[in-house]
Amino acid sequence: MIESLLSLPTIDLRIQDNAGFTALMIAIQFSSNPDGTIIVQKLIAYVQARPEYNTTAAKWHPIFNAQDNDGLTPLHWAVRRELHDCISTLLDTRRVDVDLKASNGNTAAMLAIPITVQHHVLELLFDRRACDPTVRNERGEALVGVARRLVRESSIDYWGGHLQVARDKLARDKLHLCEDYASHYDADLQVQAIGPPVAAGPRL
């Protein structure tokens, strides 16, 4: 059905509904099964192949960076649903602004800290270098600041017992991931700015 719809000349994937959702966003929201992920991949491939969607030389693609009424982008939604394949497919386009902020100022990586069940999404984003840890949200928090707040909030005894221990450990694991990524990110920037260290020549 998706292929039949995409074959129609009047299809426009830039259209947004009353909630600000594009077809790509809706596909991501319902991509909890392999067929849904295939639909997302077909939509992305269609956008990349159509010249009418690629008339600008801008680095960031308007469809891949469209924002709904809450400021969430397709990447935000893929992170929110913890869809690794969708996240990777979006990042593979190299036309996604990974640091685009939602209405509350959170980037996709910041969103992953409090809502993801595990820390695998953060690991994927960090492996792909898909965020700038110095970007700040509306609270003035950078990536590590968001993770530290989660640790503080996790120390409040909501359930007690094993659930509390597991919640606290997950929050601390995410904080350590963010701190490690931020420290390496700064070091990489310094290398890019001054170049790699040069081996010392022979002493005279």
Order of alpha helices (4+ residues) and beta strands (2+ residues): alpha-alpha-alpha-alpha-alpha-alpha-alpha-alpha-alpha
